[in-house]
Amino acid sequence: MSKEQIEGLIGNLQDSKEDLEKCVDLLCGLQRSKGPVTEAVIALKYEKPNLHKMLKSRLNHNPGIRMVLEL
């Protein structure tokens, strides 16, 4: 997945609970494909702060993504 595709997907997400699972799917998919998880999380942190906060508790069981969410 290219940076432009990831930016487009993040841009289409609502900063609310309704799109939480879409975001989880995106991050887990990036993790499985060895994609740019860190860059996606940093973009989410600044563009969708509420979604980022909800992701922290939702993905607490995933140590790889949990560590990146703490950045």
Backbone hydrogen bonds in HBPLUS format (Angstrom, degrees):
<---DONOR---> <-ACCEPTOR-->    atom                        ^
c    i                          cat <-CA-CA->   ^        H-A-AA   ^      H-
h    n   atom  resd res      DA  || num        DHA   H-A  angle D-A-AA Bond
n    s   type  num  typ     dist DA aas  dist angle  dist       angle   num
A0006-ILE N   A0002-SER O   3.05 MM   4  6.38 160.3  2.09 152.1 157.4     1
A0007-GLU N   A0003-LYS O   2.84 MM   4  6.06 163.2  1.87 152.8 157.7     2
A0008-GLY N   A0004-GLU O   2.93 MM   4  6.08 151.7  2.01 141.8 149.7     3
A0009-LEU N   A0005-GLN O   2.93 MM   4  6.20 156.8  1.99 148.4 154.2     4
A0010-ILE N   A0006-ILE O   2.91 MM   4  6.15 164.0  1.94 155.4 159.5     5
A0011-GLY N   A0007-GLU O   2.85 MM   4  5.93 155.0  1.91 142.8 150.7     6
A0012-ASN N   A0008-GLY O   3.06 MM   4  6.23 136.3  2.26 139.7 150.1     7
A0013-LEU N   A0010-ILE O   3.14 MM   3  5.29 154.0  2.21 104.4 112.3     8
A0019-ASP N   A0016-SER O   3.31 MM   3  6.11 150.4  2.40 119.7 124.4     9
A0020-LEU N   A0017-LYS O   3.15 MM   3  5.08 167.3  2.17 108.1 110.9    10
A0023-CYS N   A0019-ASP O   3.09 MM   4  6.32 155.8  2.16 149.4 155.6    11
A0024-VAL N   A0020-LEU O   2.92 MM   4  6.23 153.6  1.99 149.5 157.6    12
A0025-ASP N   A0021-GLU O   2.90 MM   4  6.09 162.6  1.94 147.1 151.3    13
A0026-LEU N   A0022-LYS O   2.96 MM   4  6.21 152.7  2.04 142.8 150.4    14
A0027-LEU N   A0023-CYS O   2.96 MM   4  6.22 169.5  1.97 157.0 158.0    15
A0028-CYS N   A0024-VAL O   2.90 MM   4  6.04 166.2  1.92 155.8 160.1    16
A0029-GLY N   A0025-ASP O   2.91 MM   4  5.89 152.5  1.98 142.0 150.1    17
A0030-LEU N   A0026-LEU O   2.93 MM   4  6.17 155.4  1.99 148.3 155.2    18
A0031-GLN N   A0027-LEU O   2.91 MM   4  6.11 153.8  1.98 144.3 151.9    19
A0032-ARG N   A0028-CYS O   2.95 MM   4  6.18 158.4  1.99 147.3 152.4    20
A0033-SER N   A0029-GLY O   3.04 MM   4  6.21 151.9  2.12 145.5 152.8    21
A0035-GLY N   A0030-LEU O   2.64 MM   5  4.50 166.1  1.66 149.6 148.1    22
A0034-LYS N   A0031-GLN O   3.25 MM   3  5.05 161.2  2.29 101.0 105.3    23
A0037-VAL N   A0035-GLY O   2.90 MM   2  5.76 131.6  2.14 111.1  96.2    24
A0040-ALA N   A0036-PRO O   3.13 MM   4  6.35 157.8  2.18 147.7 154.0    25
A0041-VAL N   A0037-VAL O   2.90 MM   4  6.14 160.9  1.93 157.7 162.7    26
A0042-ILE N   A0038-THR O   2.96 MM   4  6.18 159.8  2.01 150.8 156.4    27
A0043-ALA N   A0039-GLU O   2.99 MM   4  6.19 157.5  2.05 145.3 151.5    28
A0044-LEU N   A0040-ALA O   2.94 MM   4  6.18 157.0  1.99 146.6 153.3    29
A0045-LYS N   A0041-VAL O   2.86 MM   4  6.07 152.5  1.94 147.7 155.4    30
A0046-TYR N   A0042-ILE O   3.35 MM   4  6.63 149.3  2.45 145.9 151.1    31
A0047-GLU N   A0043-ALA O   2.85 MM   4  5.88 159.8  1.89 155.7 162.6    32
A0048-LYS N   A0044-LEU O   2.79 MM   4  4.92 152.2  1.86 129.8 138.3    33
A0052-HIS N   A0048-LYS O   2.99 MM   4  6.22 157.1  2.04 155.6 163.0    34
A0053-LYS N   A0049-PRO O   3.04 MM   4  6.22 155.9  2.10 143.5 149.0    35
A0054-MET N   A0050-ASN O   3.05 MM   4  6.35 157.2  2.10 148.5 154.3    36
A0055-LEU N   A0051-LEU O   2.91 MM   4  6.12 147.3  2.02 146.9 156.4    37
A0056-LYS N   A0052-HIS O   3.25 MM   4  6.56 143.6  2.39 144.6 152.4    38
A0058-ARG N   A0054-MET O   3.05 MM   4  6.23 159.0  2.10 148.6 155.3    39
A0059-LEU N   A0055-LEU O   2.82 MM   4  5.71 162.7  1.85 155.2 156.7    40
A0062-ASN N   A0059-LEU O   3.06 MM   3  5.44 160.7  2.10 113.7 119.8    41
A0066-ARG N   A0062-ASN O   2.80 MM   4  5.79 160.5  1.84 162.5 169.1    42
A0067-MET N   A0063-PRO O   3.11 MM   4  6.03 156.9  2.16 137.2 141.7    43
A0069-LEU N   A0065-ILE O   2.87 MM   4  6.12 153.8  1.94 154.0 161.9    44
A0070-GLU N   A0067-MET O   3.24 MM   3  5.34 141.9  2.39  97.5 107.9    45
A0071-LEU N   A0068-VAL O   3.10 MM   3  5.50 164.3  2.12 113.1 118.0    46
